[in-house]
Amino acid sequence: MLIKIAVILMLVLILASLFSALVFLYRDKGRGTRTAKALTWRIGLSITLFLLLMAGYHFGIIPPQGLNVLR
């Protein structure tokens, strides 16, 4: 259950960073560095999420066959 909360939280943070980059791009009209910083945060969060998922699979927190919700 903890891994699900962590994944959802990371996805929300990634979307928030992407939206803030859009806002900064609109306000700065492409001349500032805030857009690049927000997109850099998004990339870092995405890589962290990927590594978290890989570690969860490796240590057995995420089962190899998935959750089998439809069965």
CHARMM-style PDB file with segment names, atoms N, HN, CA, C and O in Angstrom:
ATOM      1  N   MET     1       0.818  -1.195   0.000  1.00  0.00      PROA
ATOM      2  CA  MET     1       0.000   0.000   0.000  1.00  0.00      PROA
ATOM      3  C   MET     1       0.861   1.258   0.000  1.00  0.00      PROA
ATOM      4  O   MET     1       0.517   2.266  -0.616  1.00  0.00      PROA
ATOM      5  N   LEU     2       1.979   1.177   0.699  1.00  0.00      PROA
ATOM      6  HN  LEU     2       2.259   0.357   1.199  1.00  0.00      PROA
ATOM      7  CA  LEU     2       2.870   2.331   0.792  1.00  0.00      PROA
ATOM      8  C   LEU     2       3.455   2.692  -0.573  1.00  0.00      PROA
ATOM      9  O   LEU     2       3.632   3.869  -0.888  1.00  0.00      PROA
ATOM     10  N   ILE     3       3.752   1.676  -1.379  1.00  0.00      PROA
ATOM     11  HN  ILE     3       3.608   0.719  -1.123  1.00  0.00      PROA
ATOM     12  CA  ILE     3       4.337   1.936  -2.696  1.00  0.00      PROA
ATOM     13  C   ILE     3       3.312   2.628  -3.600  1.00  0.00      PROA
ATOM     14  O   ILE     3       3.683   3.471  -4.417  1.00  0.00      PROA
ATOM     15  N   LYS     4       2.035   2.284  -3.462  1.00  0.00      PROA
ATOM     16  HN  LYS     4       1.733   1.599  -2.798  1.00  0.00      PROA
ATOM     17  CA  LYS     4       0.995   2.921  -4.273  1.00  0.00      PROA
ATOM     18  C   LYS     4       0.883   4.411  -3.937  1.00  0.00      PROA
ATOM     19  O   LYS     4       0.750   5.254  -4.824  1.00  0.00      PROA
ATOM     20  N   ILE     5       0.938   4.709  -2.654  1.00  0.00      PROA
ATOM     21  HN  ILE     5       1.046   4.023  -1.934  1.00  0.00      PROA
ATOM     22  CA  ILE     5       0.862   6.106  -2.224  1.00  0.00      PROA
ATOM     23  C   ILE     5       2.071   6.883  -2.726  1.00  0.00      PROA
ATOM     24  O   ILE     5       1.942   8.024  -3.169  1.00  0.00      PROA
ATOM     25  N   ALA     6       3.250   6.260  -2.657  1.00  0.00      PROA
ATOM     26  HN  ALA     6       3.354   5.333  -2.298  1.00  0.00      PROA
ATOM     27  CA  ALA     6       4.468   6.924  -3.122  1.00  0.00      PROA
ATOM     28  C   ALA     6       4.415   7.187  -4.627  1.00  0.00      PROA
ATOM     29  O   ALA     6       4.824   8.256  -5.083  1.00  0.00      PROA
ATOM     30  N   VAL     7       3.921   6.231  -5.393  1.00  0.00      PROA
ATOM     31  HN  VAL     7       3.589   5.363  -5.023  1.00  0.00      PROA
ATOM     32  CA  VAL     7       3.827   6.398  -6.850  1.00  0.00      PROA
ATOM     33  C   VAL     7       2.829   7.498  -7.196  1.00  0.00      PROA
ATOM     34  O   VAL     7       3.102   8.335  -8.057  1.00  0.00      PROA
ATOM     35  N   ILE     8       1.686   7.502  -6.540  1.00  0.00      PROA
ATOM     36  HN  ILE     8       1.464   6.822  -5.841  1.00  0.00      PROA
ATOM     37  CA  ILE     8       0.679   8.531  -6.817  1.00  0.00      PROA
ATOM     38  C   ILE     8       1.204   9.909  -6.432  1.00  0.00      PROA
ATOM     39  O   ILE     8       0.994  10.881  -7.158  1.00  0.00      PROA
ATOM     40  N   LEU     9       1.887   9.996  -5.293  1.00  0.00      PROA
ATOM     41  HN  LEU     9       2.058   9.207  -4.703  1.00  0.00      PROA
ATOM     42  CA  LEU     9       2.476  11.264  -4.864  1.00  0.00      PROA
ATOM     43  C   LEU     9       3.519  11.756  -5.863  1.00  0.00      PROA
ATOM     44  O   LEU     9       3.559  12.944  -6.185  1.00  0.00      PROA
ATOM     45  N   MET    10       4.355  10.858  -6.348  1.00  0.00      PROA
ATOM     46  HN  MET    10       4.323   9.893  -6.087  1.00  0.00      PROA
ATOM     47  CA  MET    10       5.372  11.243  -7.331  1.00  0.00      PROA
ATOM     48  C   MET    10       4.721  11.715  -8.633  1.00  0.00      PROA
ATOM     49  O   MET    10       5.175  12.690  -9.231  1.00  0.00      PROA
ATOM     50  N   LEU    11       3.673  11.040  -9.070  1.00  0.00      PROA
ATOM     51  HN  LEU    11       3.304  10.247  -8.584  1.00  0.00      PROA
ATOM     52  CA  LEU    11       2.993  11.454 -10.293  1.00  0.00      PROA
ATOM     53  C   LEU    11       2.351  12.833 -10.138  1.00  0.00      PROA
ATOM     54  O   LEU    11       2.370  13.640 -11.068  1.00  0.00      PROA
ATOM     55  N   VAL    12       1.788  13.095  -8.969  1.00  0.00      PROA
ATOM     56  HN  VAL    12       1.772  12.440  -8.214  1.00  0.00      PROA
ATOM     57  CA  VAL    12       1.206  14.411  -8.714  1.00  0.00      PROA
ATOM     58  C   VAL    12       2.297  15.483  -8.726  1.00  0.00      PROA
ATOM     59  O   VAL    12       2.101  16.563  -9.284  1.00  0.00      PROA
ATOM     60  N   LEU    13       3.443  15.187  -8.113  1.00  0.00      PROA
ATOM     61  HN  LEU    13       3.603  14.310  -7.660  1.00  0.00      PROA
ATOM     62  CA  LEU    13       4.552  16.143  -8.120  1.00  0.00      PROA
ATOM     63  C   LEU    13       5.087  16.379  -9.533  1.00  0.00      PROA
ATOM     64  O   LEU    13       5.440  17.505  -9.883  1.00  0.00      PROA
ATOM     65  N   ILE    14       5.147  15.335 -10.334  1.00  0.00      PROA
ATOM     66  HN  ILE    14       4.861  14.420 -10.050  1.00  0.00      PROA
ATOM     67  CA  ILE    14       5.612  15.475 -11.720  1.00  0.00      PROA
ATOM     68  C   ILE    14       4.651  16.367 -12.507  1.00  0.00      PROA
ATOM     69  O   ILE    14       5.083  17.249 -13.248  1.00  0.00      PROA
ATOM     70  N   LEU    15       3.353  16.136 -12.344  1.00  0.00      PROA
ATOM     71  HN  LEU    15       3.001  15.420 -11.741  1.00  0.00      PROA
ATOM     72  CA  LEU    15       2.375  16.965 -13.049  1.00  0.00      PROA
ATOM     73  C   LEU    15       2.400  18.411 -12.552  1.00  0.00      PROA
ATOM     74  O   LEU    15       2.235  19.338 -13.345  1.00  0.00      PROA
ATOM     75  N   ALA    16       2.602  18.609 -11.259  1.00  0.00      PROA
ATOM     76  HN  ALA    16       2.736  17.856 -10.615  1.00  0.00      PROA
ATOM     77  CA  ALA    16       2.684  19.967 -10.715  1.00  0.00      PROA
ATOM     78  C   ALA    16       3.904  20.695 -11.276  1.00  0.00      PROA
ATOM     79  O   ALA    16       3.825  21.879 -11.602  1.00  0.00      PROA
ATOM     80  N   SER    17       5.012  20.003 -11.387  1.00  0.00      PROA
ATOM     81  HN  SER    17       5.076  19.040 -11.122  1.00  0.00      PROA
ATOM     82  CA  SER    17       6.216  20.612 -11.945  1.00  0.00      PROA
ATOM     83  C   SER    17       6.017  20.956 -13.422  1.00  0.00      PROA
ATOM     84  O   SER    17       6.451  22.011 -13.884  1.00  0.00      PROA
ATOM     85  N   LEU    18       5.364  20.068 -14.148  1.00  0.00      PROA
ATOM     86  HN  LEU    18       5.012  19.211 -13.772  1.00  0.00      PROA
ATOM     87  CA  LEU    18       5.102  20.330 -15.561  1.00  0.00      PROA
ATOM     88  C   LEU    18       4.172  21.528 -15.727  1.00  0.00      PROA
ATOM     89  O   LEU    18       4.383  22.360 -16.609  1.00  0.00      PROA
ATOM     90  N   PHE    19       3.147  21.620 -14.886  1.00  0.00      PROA
ATOM     91  HN  PHE    19       2.975  20.945 -14.169  1.00  0.00      PROA
ATOM     92  CA  PHE    19       2.224  22.750 -14.960  1.00  0.00      PROA
ATOM     93  C   PHE    19       2.925  24.054 -14.574  1.00  0.00      PROA
ATOM     94  O   PHE    19       2.682  25.093 -15.188  1.00  0.00      PROA
ATOM     95  N   SER    20       3.793  24.004 -13.560  1.00  0.00      PROA
ATOM     96  HN  SER    20       3.990  23.160 -13.061  1.00  0.00      PROA
ATOM     97  CA  SER    20       4.504  25.226 -13.167  1.00  0.00      PROA
ATOM     98  C   SER    20       5.451  25.675 -14.284  1.00  0.00      PROA
ATOM     99  O   SER    20       5.638  26.875 -14.488  1.00  0.00      PROA
ATOM    100  N   ALA    21       6.044  24.729 -15.003  1.00  0.00      PROA
ATOM    101  HN  ALA    21       5.891  23.755 -14.837  1.00  0.00      PROA
ATOM    102  CA  ALA    21       6.890  25.100 -16.137  1.00  0.00      PROA
ATOM    103  C   ALA    21       6.066  25.805 -17.215  1.00  0.00      PROA
ATOM    104  O   ALA    21       6.535  26.762 -17.831  1.00  0.00      PROA
ATOM    105  N   LEU    22       4.854  25.335 -17.440  1.00  0.00      PROA
ATOM    106  HN  LEU    22       4.474  24.557 -16.940  1.00  0.00      PROA
ATOM    107  CA  LEU    22       3.977  25.980 -18.414  1.00  0.00      PROA
ATOM    108  C   LEU    22       3.635  27.401 -17.980  1.00  0.00      PROA
ATOM    109  O   LEU    22       3.630  28.321 -18.798  1.00  0.00      PROA
ATOM    110  N   VAL    23       3.350  27.576 -16.700  1.00  0.00      PROA
ATOM    111  HN  VAL    23       3.354  26.828 -16.036  1.00  0.00      PROA
ATOM    112  CA  VAL    23       3.029  28.910 -16.178  1.00  0.00      PROA
ATOM    113  C   VAL    23       4.235  29.831 -16.309  1.00  0.00      PROA
ATOM    114  O   VAL    23       4.095  30.980 -16.728  1.00  0.00      PROA
ATOM    115  N   PHE    24       5.422  29.335 -15.953  1.00  0.00      PROA
ATOM    116  HN  PHE    24       5.535  28.402 -15.612  1.00  0.00      PROA
ATOM    117  CA  PHE    24       6.637  30.147 -16.059  1.00  0.00      PROA
ATOM    118  C   PHE    24       6.944  30.502 -17.512  1.00  0.00      PROA
ATOM    119  O   PHE    24       7.388  31.612 -17.806  1.00  0.00      PROA
ATOM    120  N   LEU    25       6.706  29.555 -18.417  1.00  0.00      PROA
ATOM    121  HN  LEU    25       6.346  28.654 -18.178  1.00  0.00      PROA
ATOM    122  CA  LEU    25       6.935  29.825 -19.833  1.00  0.00      PROA
ATOM    123  C   LEU    25       6.008  30.929 -20.324  1.00  0.00      PROA
ATOM    124  O   LEU    25       6.416  31.795 -21.098  1.00  0.00      PROA
ATOM    125  N   TYR    26       4.771  30.893 -19.873  1.00  0.00      PROA
ATOM    126  HN  TYR    26       4.440  30.190 -19.245  1.00  0.00      PROA
ATOM    127  CA  TYR    26       3.798  31.912 -20.277  1.00  0.00      PROA
ATOM    128  C   TYR    26       4.152  33.281 -19.697  1.00  0.00      PROA
ATOM    129  O   TYR    26       4.102  34.290 -20.400  1.00  0.00      PROA
ATOM    130  N   ARG    27       4.506  33.310 -18.423  1.00  0.00      PROA
ATOM    131  HN  ARG    27       4.547  32.490 -17.851  1.00  0.00      PROA
ATOM    132  CA  ARG    27       4.784  34.592 -17.762  1.00  0.00      PROA
ATOM    133  C   ARG    27       6.113  35.213 -18.211  1.00  0.00      PROA
ATOM    134  O   ARG    27       6.192  36.421 -18.431  1.00  0.00      PROA
ATOM    135  N   ASP    28       7.147  34.387 -18.344  1.00  0.00      PROA
ATOM    136  HN  ASP    28       7.082  33.405 -18.165  1.00  0.00      PROA
ATOM    137  CA  ASP    28       8.475  34.903 -18.703  1.00  0.00      PROA
ATOM    138  C   ASP    28       8.657  35.068 -20.209  1.00  0.00      PROA
ATOM    139  O   ASP    28       9.633  35.669 -20.657  1.00  0.00      PROA
ATOM    140  N   LYS    29       7.732  34.543 -20.977  1.00  0.00      PROA
ATOM    141  HN  LYS    29       6.938  34.055 -20.613  1.00  0.00      PROA
ATOM    142  CA  LYS    29       7.789  34.578 -22.439  1.00  0.00      PROA
ATOM    143  C   LYS    29       9.083  33.953 -22.978  1.00  0.00      PROA
ATOM    144  O   LYS    29       9.629  34.402 -23.986  1.00  0.00      PROA
ATOM    145  N   GLY    30       9.561  32.914 -22.290  1.00  0.00      PROA
ATOM    146  HN  GLY    30       9.118  32.549 -21.471  1.00  0.00      PROA
ATOM    147  CA  GLY    30      10.730  32.166 -22.752  1.00  0.00      PROA
ATOM    148  C   GLY    30      12.064  32.814 -22.457  1.00  0.00      PROA
ATOM    149  O   GLY    30      13.086  32.336 -22.949  1.00  0.00      PROA
ATOM    150  N   ARG    31      12.100  33.878 -21.679  1.00  0.00      PROA
ATOM    151  HN  ARG    31      11.269  34.266 -21.280  1.00  0.00      PROA
ATOM    152  CA  ARG    31      13.359  34.577 -21.430  1.00  0.00      PROA
ATOM    153  C   ARG    31      13.980  34.248 -20.079  1.00  0.00      PROA
ATOM    154  O   ARG    31      15.135  34.596 -19.837  1.00  0.00      PROA
ATOM    155  N   GLY    32      13.246  33.589 -19.200  1.00  0.00      PROA
ATOM    156  HN  GLY    32      12.307  33.306 -19.397  1.00  0.00      PROA
ATOM    157  CA  GLY    32      13.758  33.316 -17.864  1.00  0.00      PROA
ATOM    158  C   GLY    32      14.326  31.911 -17.744  1.00  0.00      PROA
ATOM    159  O   GLY    32      14.256  31.110 -18.676  1.00  0.00      PROA
ATOM    160  N   THR    33      14.887  31.631 -16.582  1.00  0.00      PROA
ATOM    161  HN  THR    33      14.944  32.282 -15.825  1.00  0.00      PROA
ATOM    162  CA  THR    33      15.437  30.300 -16.336  1.00  0.00      PROA
ATOM    163  C   THR    33      14.502  29.449 -15.488  1.00  0.00      PROA
ATOM    164  O   THR    33      14.785  28.276 -15.241  1.00  0.00      PROA
ATOM    165  N   ARG    34      13.390  30.029 -15.039  1.00  0.00      PROA
ATOM    166  HN  ARG    34      13.161  30.981 -15.240  1.00  0.00      PROA
ATOM    167  CA  ARG    34      12.478  29.264 -14.181  1.00  0.00      PROA
ATOM    168  C   ARG    34      11.847  28.086 -14.915  1.00  0.00      PROA
ATOM    169  O   ARG    34      11.597  27.045 -14.308  1.00  0.00      PROA
ATOM    170  N   THR    35      11.587  28.236 -16.205  1.00  0.00      PROA
ATOM    171  HN  THR    35      11.790  29.082 -16.698  1.00  0.00      PROA
ATOM    172  CA  THR    35      11.008  27.133 -16.979  1.00  0.00      PROA
ATOM    173  C   THR    35      11.969  25.959 -17.033  1.00  0.00      PROA
ATOM    174  O   THR    35      11.569  24.812 -16.833  1.00  0.00      PROA
ATOM    175  N   ALA    36      13.229  26.242 -17.301  1.00  0.00      PROA
ATOM    176  HN  ALA    36      13.554  27.174 -17.463  1.00  0.00      PROA
ATOM    177  CA  ALA    36      14.229  25.176 -17.378  1.00  0.00      PROA
ATOM    178  C   ALA    36      14.410  24.494 -16.026  1.00  0.00      PROA
ATOM    179  O   ALA    36      14.581  23.277 -15.965  1.00  0.00      PROA
ATOM    180  N   LYS    37      14.373  25.262 -14.953  1.00  0.00      PROA
ATOM    181  HN  LYS    37      14.234  26.251 -15.003  1.00  0.00      PROA
ATOM    182  CA  LYS    37      14.507  24.672 -13.620  1.00  0.00      PROA
ATOM    183  C   LYS    37      13.317  23.775 -13.295  1.00  0.00      PROA
ATOM    184  O   LYS    37      13.493  22.697 -12.727  1.00  0.00      PROA
ATOM    185  N   ALA    38      12.116  24.205 -13.648  1.00  0.00      PROA
ATOM    186  HN  ALA    38      11.973  25.080 -14.109  1.00  0.00      PROA
ATOM    187  CA  ALA    38      10.925  23.386 -13.392  1.00  0.00      PROA
ATOM    188  C   ALA    38      10.962  22.101 -14.210  1.00  0.00      PROA
ATOM    189  O   ALA    38      10.580  21.039 -13.717  1.00  0.00      PROA
ATOM    190  N   LEU    39      11.416  22.191 -15.448  1.00  0.00      PROA
ATOM    191  HN  LEU    39      11.727  23.053 -15.848  1.00  0.00      PROA
ATOM    192  CA  LEU    39      11.515  20.982 -16.274  1.00  0.00      PROA
ATOM    193  C   LEU    39      12.630  20.067 -15.779  1.00  0.00      PROA
ATOM    194  O   LEU    39      12.524  18.846 -15.892  1.00  0.00      PROA
ATOM    195  N   THR    40      13.692  20.642 -15.234  1.00  0.00      PROA
ATOM    196  HN  THR    40      13.778  21.634 -15.142  1.00  0.00      PROA
ATOM    197  CA  THR    40      14.764  19.837 -14.647  1.00  0.00      PROA
ATOM    198  C   THR    40      14.239  19.076 -13.425  1.00  0.00      PROA
ATOM    199  O   THR    40      14.574  17.908 -13.226  1.00  0.00      PROA
ATOM    200  N   TRP    41      13.421  19.739 -12.614  1.00  0.00      PROA
ATOM    201  HN  TRP    41      13.149  20.688 -12.775  1.00  0.00      PROA
ATOM    202  CA  TRP    41      12.791  19.056 -11.489  1.00  0.00      PROA
ATOM    203  C   TRP    41      11.907  17.911 -11.964  1.00  0.00      PROA
ATOM    204  O   TRP    41      11.885  16.840 -11.357  1.00  0.00      PROA
ATOM    205  N   ARG    42      11.180  18.143 -13.052  1.00  0.00      PROA
ATOM    206  HN  ARG    42      11.198  19.013 -13.546  1.00  0.00      PROA
ATOM    207  CA  ARG    42      10.306  17.084 -13.579  1.00  0.00      PROA
ATOM    208  C   ARG    42      11.122  15.881 -14.007  1.00  0.00      PROA
ATOM    209  O   ARG    42      10.738  14.744 -13.731  1.00  0.00      PROA
ATOM    210  N   ILE    43      12.235  16.111 -14.673  1.00  0.00      PROA
ATOM    211  HN  ILE    43      12.547  17.034 -14.897  1.00  0.00      PROA
ATOM    212  CA  ILE    43      13.085  15.007 -15.109  1.00  0.00      PROA
ATOM    213  C   ILE    43      13.652  14.259 -13.907  1.00  0.00      PROA
ATOM    214  O   ILE    43      13.685  13.029 -13.889  1.00  0.00      PROA
ATOM    215  N   GLY    44      14.092  15.006 -12.914  1.00  0.00      PROA
ATOM    216  HN  GLY    44      14.065  16.006 -12.928  1.00  0.00      PROA
ATOM    217  CA  GLY    44      14.619  14.368 -11.709  1.00  0.00      PROA
ATOM    218  C   GLY    44      13.572  13.534 -10.987  1.00  0.00      PROA
ATOM    219  O   GLY    44      13.858  12.430 -10.525  1.00  0.00      PROA
ATOM    220  N   LEU    45      12.361  14.065 -10.893  1.00  0.00      PROA
ATOM    221  HN  LEU    45      12.128  14.962 -11.268  1.00  0.00      PROA
ATOM    222  CA  LEU    45      11.279  13.309 -10.259  1.00  0.00      PROA
ATOM    223  C   LEU    45      10.909  12.070 -11.064  1.00  0.00      PROA
ATOM    224  O   LEU    45      10.605  11.026 -10.487  1.00  0.00      PROA
ATOM    225  N   SER    46      10.931  12.172 -12.377  1.00  0.00      PROA
ATOM    226  HN  SER    46      11.178  13.020 -12.846  1.00  0.00      PROA
ATOM    227  CA  SER    46      10.617  11.021 -13.224  1.00  0.00      PROA
ATOM    228  C   SER    46      11.659   9.928 -13.075  1.00  0.00      PROA
ATOM    229  O   SER    46      11.315   8.749 -12.995  1.00  0.00      PROA
ATOM    230  N   ILE    47      12.922  10.305 -13.037  1.00  0.00      PROA
ATOM    231  HN  ILE    47      13.202  11.263 -13.102  1.00  0.00      PROA
ATOM    232  CA  ILE    47      13.992   9.324 -12.856  1.00  0.00      PROA
ATOM    233  C   ILE    47      13.893   8.690 -11.472  1.00  0.00      PROA
ATOM    234  O   ILE    47      14.096   7.484 -11.326  1.00  0.00      PROA
ATOM    235  N   THR    48      13.582   9.496 -10.456  1.00  0.00      PROA
ATOM    236  HN  THR    48      13.417  10.475 -10.575  1.00  0.00      PROA
ATOM    237  CA  THR    48      13.421   8.967  -9.107  1.00  0.00      PROA
ATOM    238  C   THR    48      12.264   7.976  -9.039  1.00  0.00      PROA
ATOM    239  O   THR    48      12.374   6.940  -8.384  1.00  0.00      PROA
ATOM    240  N   LEU    49      11.164   8.285  -9.706  1.00  0.00      PROA
ATOM    241  HN  LEU    49      11.074   9.127 -10.237  1.00  0.00      PROA
ATOM    242  CA  LEU    49      10.026   7.362  -9.744  1.00  0.00      PROA
ATOM    243  C   LEU    49      10.411   6.060 -10.427  1.00  0.00      PROA
ATOM    244  O   LEU    49      10.063   4.982  -9.946  1.00  0.00      PROA
ATOM    245  N   PHE    50      11.120   6.148 -11.532  1.00  0.00      PROA
ATOM    246  HN  PHE    50      11.403   7.024 -11.923  1.00  0.00      PROA
ATOM    247  CA  PHE    50      11.560   4.946 -12.243  1.00  0.00      PROA
ATOM    248  C   PHE    50      12.452   4.088 -11.347  1.00  0.00      PROA
ATOM    249  O   PHE    50      12.280   2.871 -11.281  1.00  0.00      PROA
ATOM    250  N   LEU    51      13.402   4.720 -10.658  1.00  0.00      PROA
ATOM    251  HN  LEU    51      13.542   5.708 -10.711  1.00  0.00      PROA
ATOM    252  CA  LEU    51      14.300   3.972  -9.771  1.00  0.00      PROA
ATOM    253  C   LEU    51      13.536   3.377  -8.592  1.00  0.00      PROA
ATOM    254  O   LEU    51      13.847   2.273  -8.146  1.00  0.00      PROA
ATOM    255  N   LEU    52      12.542   4.099  -8.085  1.00  0.00      PROA
ATOM    256  HN  LEU    52      12.289   4.996  -8.447  1.00  0.00      PROA
ATOM    257  CA  LEU    52      11.713   3.587  -7.003  1.00  0.00      PROA
ATOM    258  C   LEU    52      10.941   2.345  -7.450  1.00  0.00      PROA
ATOM    259  O   LEU    52      10.850   1.369  -6.706  1.00  0.00      PROA
ATOM    260  N   LEU    53      10.395   2.381  -8.644  1.00  0.00      PROA
ATOM    261  HN  LEU    53      10.469   3.174  -9.249  1.00  0.00      PROA
ATOM    262  CA  LEU    53       9.669   1.220  -9.164  1.00  0.00      PROA
ATOM    263  C   LEU    53      10.599   0.038  -9.390  1.00  0.00      PROA
ATOM    264  O   LEU    53      10.243  -1.101  -9.090  1.00  0.00      PROA
ATOM    265  N   MET    54      11.788   0.304  -9.918  1.00  0.00      PROA
ATOM    266  HN  MET    54      12.077   1.229 -10.162  1.00  0.00      PROA
ATOM    267  CA  MET    54      12.752  -0.773 -10.143  1.00  0.00      PROA
ATOM    268  C   MET    54      13.215  -1.386  -8.815  1.00  0.00      PROA
ATOM    269  O   MET    54      13.351  -2.605  -8.711  1.00  0.00      PROA
ATOM    270  N   ALA    55      13.453  -0.553  -7.812  1.00  0.00      PROA
ATOM    271  HN  ALA    55      13.342   0.437  -7.897  1.00  0.00      PROA
ATOM    272  CA  ALA    55      13.861  -1.054  -6.499  1.00  0.00      PROA
ATOM    273  C   ALA    55      12.729  -1.848  -5.852  1.00  0.00      PROA
ATOM    274  O   ALA    55      12.971  -2.886  -5.236  1.00  0.00      PROA
ATOM    275  N   GLY    56      11.504  -1.368  -5.989  1.00  0.00      PROA
ATOM    276  HN  GLY    56      11.308  -0.525  -6.490  1.00  0.00      PROA
ATOM    277  CA  GLY    56      10.362  -2.088  -5.445  1.00  0.00      PROA
ATOM    278  C   GLY    56      10.192  -3.458  -6.068  1.00  0.00      PROA
ATOM    279  O   GLY    56       9.840  -4.417  -5.381  1.00  0.00      PROA
ATOM    280  N   TYR    57      10.436  -3.556  -7.344  1.00  0.00      PROA
ATOM    281  HN  TYR    57      10.722  -2.777  -7.902  1.00  0.00      PROA
ATOM    282  CA  TYR    57      10.361  -4.851  -8.030  1.00  0.00      PROA
ATOM    283  C   TYR    57      11.506  -5.750  -7.581  1.00  0.00      PROA
ATOM    284  O   TYR    57      11.307  -6.938  -7.328  1.00  0.00      PROA
ATOM    285  N   HSD    58      12.705  -5.182  -7.482  1.00  0.00      PROA
ATOM    286  HN  HSD    58      12.867  -4.217  -7.687  1.00  0.00      PROA
ATOM    287  CA  HSD    58      13.888  -5.965  -7.114  1.00  0.00      PROA
ATOM    288  C   HSD    58      13.778  -6.529  -5.702  1.00  0.00      PROA
ATOM    289  O   HSD    58      14.157  -7.677  -5.467  1.00  0.00      PROA
ATOM    290  N   PHE    59      13.268  -5.745  -4.765  1.00  0.00      PROA
ATOM    291  HN  PHE    59      12.960  -4.813  -4.956  1.00  0.00      PROA
ATOM    292  CA  PHE    59      13.175  -6.179  -3.381  1.00  0.00      PROA
ATOM    293  C   PHE    59      11.871  -6.898  -3.053  1.00  0.00      PROA
ATOM    294  O   PHE    59      11.638  -7.263  -1.900  1.00  0.00      PROA
ATOM    295  N   GLY    60      11.023  -7.103  -4.051  1.00  0.00      PROA
ATOM    296  HN  GLY    60      11.212  -6.806  -4.987  1.00  0.00      PROA
ATOM    297  CA  GLY    60       9.812  -7.884  -3.854  1.00  0.00      PROA
ATOM    298  C   GLY    60       8.621  -7.115  -3.326  1.00  0.00      PROA
ATOM    299  O   GLY    60       7.608  -7.721  -2.974  1.00  0.00      PROA
ATOM    300  N   ILE    61       8.712  -5.806  -3.261  1.00  0.00      PROA
ATOM    301  HN  ILE    61       9.535  -5.314  -3.547  1.00  0.00      PROA
ATOM    302  CA  ILE    61       7.576  -5.008  -2.797  1.00  0.00      PROA
ATOM    303  C   ILE    61       6.488  -4.984  -3.867  1.00  0.00      PROA
ATOM    304  O   ILE    61       5.299  -5.014  -3.553  1.00  0.00      PROA
ATOM    305  N   ILE    62       6.897  -4.931  -5.114  1.00  0.00      PROA
ATOM    306  HN  ILE    62       7.863  -4.907  -5.369  1.00  0.00      PROA
ATOM    307  CA  ILE    62       5.986  -5.001  -6.243  1.00  0.00      PROA
ATOM    308  C   ILE    62       6.092  -6.402  -6.835  1.00  0.00      PROA
ATOM    309  O   ILE    62       7.162  -6.781  -7.309  1.00  0.00      PROA
ATOM    310  N   PRO    63       5.011  -7.181  -6.820  1.00  0.00      PROA
ATOM    311  CA  PRO    63       5.092  -8.553  -7.333  1.00  0.00      PROA
ATOM    312  C   PRO    63       5.273  -8.576  -8.842  1.00  0.00      PROA
ATOM    313  O   PRO    63       4.793  -7.682  -9.538  1.00  0.00      PROA
ATOM    314  N   PRO    64       5.968  -9.603  -9.359  1.00  0.00      PROA
ATOM    315  CA  PRO    64       6.241  -9.658 -10.803  1.00  0.00      PROA
ATOM    316  C   PRO    64       4.999  -9.810 -11.662  1.00  0.00      PROA
ATOM    317  O   PRO    64       5.000  -9.351 -12.804  1.00  0.00      PROA
ATOM    318  N   GLN    65       3.940 -10.432 -11.165  1.00  0.00      PROA
ATOM    319  HN  GLN    65       3.939 -10.805 -10.237  1.00  0.00      PROA
ATOM    320  CA  GLN    65       2.740 -10.648 -11.958  1.00  0.00      PROA
ATOM    321  C   GLN    65       1.732  -9.519 -11.853  1.00  0.00      PROA
ATOM    322  O   GLN    65       0.673  -9.593 -12.476  1.00  0.00      PROA
ATOM    323  N   GLY    66       2.022  -8.484 -11.092  1.00  0.00      PROA
ATOM    324  HN  GLY    66       2.883  -8.424 -10.587  1.00  0.00      PROA
ATOM    325  CA  GLY    66       1.095  -7.374 -10.944  1.00  0.00      PROA
ATOM    326  C   GLY    66       0.115  -7.625  -9.817  1.00  0.00      PROA
ATOM    327  O   GLY    66       0.363  -8.458  -8.945  1.00  0.00      PROA
ATOM    328  N   LEU    67      -0.982  -6.917  -9.829  1.00  0.00      PROA
ATOM    329  HN  LEU    67      -1.184  -6.240 -10.537  1.00  0.00      PROA
ATOM    330  CA  LEU    67      -1.932  -7.003  -8.723  1.00  0.00      PROA
ATOM    331  C   LEU    67      -3.081  -7.974  -8.972  1.00  0.00      PROA
ATOM    332  O   LEU    67      -3.786  -8.351  -8.036  1.00  0.00      PROA
ATOM    333  N   ASN    68      -3.275  -8.382 -10.226  1.00  0.00      PROA
ATOM    334  HN  ASN    68      -2.703  -8.075 -10.986  1.00  0.00      PROA
ATOM    335  CA  ASN    68      -4.364  -9.283 -10.590  1.00  0.00      PROA
ATOM    336  C   ASN    68      -5.715  -8.758 -10.116  1.00  0.00      PROA
ATOM    337  O   ASN    68      -6.476  -9.475  -9.467  1.00  0.00      PROA
ATOM    338  N   VAL    69      -5.997  -7.536 -10.436  1.00  0.00      PROA
ATOM    339  HN  VAL    69      -5.379  -6.953 -10.963  1.00  0.00      PROA
ATOM    340  CA  VAL    69      -7.232  -6.888  -9.998  1.00  0.00      PROA
ATOM    341  C   VAL    69      -8.441  -7.468 -10.737  1.00  0.00      PROA
ATOM    342  O   VAL    69      -9.531  -7.529 -10.168  1.00  0.00      PROA
ATOM    343  N   LEU    70      -8.277  -7.888 -11.967  1.00  0.00      PROA
ATOM    344  HN  LEU    70      -7.392  -7.838 -12.430  1.00  0.00      PROA
ATOM    345  CA  LEU    70      -9.403  -8.341 -12.780  1.00  0.00      PROA
ATOM    346  C   LEU    70      -9.805  -9.776 -12.471  1.00  0.00      PROA
ATOM    347  O   LEU    70     -10.867 -10.208 -12.920  1.00  0.00      PROA
ATOM    348  N   ARG    71      -9.017 -10.523 -11.736  1.00  0.00      PROA
ATOM    349  HN  ARG    71      -8.154 -10.172 -11.372  1.00  0.00      PROA
ATOM    350  CA  ARG    71      -9.344 -11.923 -11.468  1.00  0.00      PROA
ATOM    351  C   ARG    71     -10.209 -12.078 -10.262  1.00  0.00      PROA
ATOM    352  OT1 ARG    71     -10.573 -13.198  -9.903  1.00  0.00      PROA
TER     353      ARG     71
END
